[in-house]
Amino acid sequence: MAARPSWQGYLRLSLVSCPVALYTATSRANDVSFNMLHKDTHNRIRMIPTDPDSGPVDRADIVKGYEIEKGRYVVLTQDEINNVKLETTRSLDIERFVDEADIDRLYWNAPYFLAPDGDMAVEAYTVIRSAMEASGKVALGRLAMHQRERVMALEPRGLGILAYTLRSDDEVRSADEAFEDIPDVKPDKKMVEIATKIIEQQEGEFDPAMFADRYEQALRALIAEKEEGHTIEAPEAPKDMEVSDLMEQLKRSLGDTGGARRKPASRAGAKAKRGATKSTRKKSA
């Protein structure tokens, strides 16, 4: 894999181990990003570290500090931080196997690809992956990465292993607290039946090509128009949704679907859309 690994170490299942590398499974490379420019010169703005008392500061004079109370810090050097090492800094030990359904969706975080690191690792890696596949379980382990120890959930994916970081318990807020102000009322049975039929009519297979970032596409179109020197007119603001009788809204929604199930976009259509997006990107580059 050509990408730079986010972590390198050893995958261990009891006494069996092999060198592995962890790669990010997603990319933000195609996101629209803006630079900060001076409004007249269009020169890039430089962010200069500044001390409120002494003025601009050289980066060599900047240290890291943890605030233990207002205005009072414990200062740590980078060497001191680097010396905080756990066993999981260099190894990902599988500690437990669980059912995927037992892991609340709130805890799933960022996806990675876990691949063998070198030809000598392939045999042990394949044995571990195949055993995981046969078990039908998700493997849990821990590794230290980016100055954090993370719980990792591992599952077979094709010839490799897909790894997810899991959020720690203190990172996840309580759903009961978030929804505590919602009154516990029973909805009208007839309304629920109509809403259920609307859902049935909109069922279909998941196709990620259907869910492109339309806001990003609009930004790219705006950039392309500006590059051509066209005058940009603000579109009409969307109208606020009218508040009306709920039963009437449900009935109209049921009729609006026409009774036909929504179908995912065809592969050919998805490719055409992607091609159009790439064309716009080249034009706006």
RACOR-V964418 format. One record per backbone hydrogen bond with DSSP energy under -0.5 kcal/mol. NH is the residue of the N-H (numbers start at 1). CO is the residue of the C=O. If there is no record, write none. Layout:
NH & CO
NH & CO
This chain:
6 & 22
7 & 22
9 & 20
10 & 90
11 & 18
12 & 10
12 & 92
13 & 16
16 & 13
18 & 11
20 & 9
21 & 115
22 & 7
23 & 113
25 & 111
31 & 28
33 & 31
37 & 35
38 & 43
42 & 38
45 & 36
48 & 46
49 & 47
51 & 55
55 & 51
57 & 49
61 & 58
62 & 59
64 & 76
66 & 74
67 & 65
68 & 66
68 & 72
69 & 72
72 & 69
74 & 66
75 & 73
76 & 64
81 & 77
82 & 78
83 & 79
84 & 81
85 & 83
89 & 86
90 & 87
91 & 87
92 & 10
93 & 91
93 & 142
94 & 12
94 & 92
95 & 93
95 & 140
96 & 140
98 & 138
102 & 99
103 & 100
104 & 102
107 & 104
108 & 104
108 & 105
109 & 165
112 & 163
113 & 23
114 & 112
114 & 161
115 & 21
115 & 113
117 & 19
118 & 116
121 & 118
122 & 119
125 & 121
126 & 122
127 & 123
128 & 124
129 & 125
130 & 126
131 & 127
132 & 128
133 & 129
134 & 130
135 & 131
136 & 132
137 & 132
138 & 98
139 & 154
140 & 96
141 & 152
142 & 93
143 & 150
144 & 88
145 & 143
145 & 148
148 & 145
150 & 143
150 & 148
151 & 166
152 & 141
153 & 164
154 & 139
154 & 152
155 & 162
157 & 160
160 & 157
161 & 114
162 & 155
163 & 112
164 & 153
165 & 110
166 & 151
167 & 107
171 & 168
172 & 168
172 & 169
173 & 171
178 & 174
179 & 175
180 & 177
182 & 179
183 & 181
185 & 183
187 & 185
192 & 188
193 & 189
194 & 190
195 & 191
196 & 192
197 & 193
198 & 194
199 & 195
200 & 196
201 & 197
202 & 198
202 & 199
203 & 200
207 & 205
210 & 207
211 & 208
212 & 209
214 & 212
217 & 213
218 & 214
219 & 215
220 & 216
221 & 217
222 & 218
223 & 219
224 & 220
225 & 221
226 & 222
227 & 223
228 & 224
229 & 226
230 & 225
233 & 231
244 & 242
249 & 245
250 & 246
251 & 247
252 & 248
253 & 249
254 & 250
255 & 251
256 & 252
257 & 253
258 & 255
259 & 254
260 & 257
262 & 201
270 & 266
271 & 267
272 & 268
273 & 269
274 & 270
275 & 271
276 & 272
277 & 273
278 & 274
279 & 275
280 & 276
281 & 277
282 & 278
283 & 279
284 & 280
285 & 281
